[in-house]
């Protein structure tokens, strides 16, 4: 039992020295960083081989947006909605998301700026 703990301690110390060398020697750090970002599979300092990560596949399955509530929000001024939202944030910030979810789309459009990709 004592011998096993000594081996584990030696392994931890050896790993710590390796990490210290990488972090304190600029040449080692540059080489490690270059290998990490240029190789297909990152190099693990423990020597355990890892499988290549799977190709990222974006998932576009999103829920449909909520039905428009154009009739119920027409008479509300977006500026008044944002002032009321500010008051809610001052009183109880944990409930501000509820107020945002009830805001009309015009109020949100008045504050959000969407940039078109060029």
N, C-alpha and C positions, 0 to 999 in steps of 0.2 A: 504494500500500500504506500509506504513512504517512497519507494523507488518510482512508482507510477506518478506520484505527485511531483517528485523532483523532475521527471521527464516533462510533465506538463508545464511546470514552471520554466524549465529551460526553453521549451518551445515558445512560450509567451515572451520570454526575454529576447530570444532570437528574432521573433517577429517585430518586437518593439524597436530593436536595433536597426532592423531593415527599414522600418518606417521612418525612424529618425534619420537614417542616411539619406533616404529619398527626399525628406522634407528639408534637410539642412544643406545638402550638396546641390547646387543649382544644376550641375551637369546631369546628375542622376534624375532630378526632378524633370528636367526638360526631356530626357530620354523616355522616362516612364509616361509622361503626358503625351508625347508624340506617339508612342506605341499604343496607349490607351485609346486615342482618338483616330488612329489610322488603321488599326487591325480590326477585322470583322468581329472577333470575340475579345473583350477586354482581358488583359492578363491579370490573374488573381495572384496575390502575393503568397497565398497558402499553397499554391501549386495544384489546387484542385481544378480539373478541367470543367468548364461550364459549357452548356449547349448554347448555340447561337440563338439570340432572341428571335421570336417569330416576327414576320413582317407586320408592321402596324397597318391595320385595316380600320379606317374611320367608320363609325357607326352613325348613320344619318336617320335612324329610327327615332324620331322625336314625336312627342304628343302634339296633337293639333292645337293651334292657339285657341284661346277661349272665344266664344261667340261674341260678336261685336255688341256693345251696349251703347250704340250711338244715340239712341233716343233718350236715354236716361242721363247722359252726361253733357248734352248740348248746351244747357244754360249755365254751366259752371266755368268760371274763368280759370285758366291754368295757373295764373299768378296767385290767385286765392288758394288753389289747391296746394301749391308749394309753400305758401305761408302757413297753412294749416299743418302741412307735413313737418315744417320746422318746429311748430309748437308741440306736435306729438313727439318729435325727437328730443325736445327739451324735457318733457314730462316723463315719458317712458320709452326709451330707445328700443327696448326689447320687443315692443309692439309696433314699431314703425313699419315693418314689412307688411303688416296687415293693411295699413293705410295705403302703402304703395300699390298693393295688389288691387285696390279698389279705385285707383286713379284712372282717369280716362286716357286713351291713347294720345290725345292732343297735348295733354299736360306732359306726358313723357317725351313726346317729340319736341316739345319746347325746350327741354333741357339736354337731350342727347344729340350728339353730332356724329353722324356716320360718315366715314371717309370711304370713297369709292376706290378700289384698287386701280392703280394706273398701269 
